[in-house]
């Protein structure tokens, strides 16, 4: 069994890593350094590219599917 403290530590490290990277990106003010800007580039949104036609709907579908699973999973202990 995985101890609860390991999950808490993992979440804290992930959140801390995000906070450090995002803070550095916001402080240096260089375009393209934040997570949002990178996601837009990966999806072909900025600059516009052909992959956008497939990447954006797939990204949205995966995000919606995750939320549709995660909320009932946490709130109602389903699956």
Secondary structure, 3 states (H helix, E strand, C coil): CCCHHHHHHHHHHHHHHHHHHHHHHHHHCCCCCCHHHHHHHHCCCCCCCCCHHHHHHHHHHHHHHHHHHHHHHHHHCCC
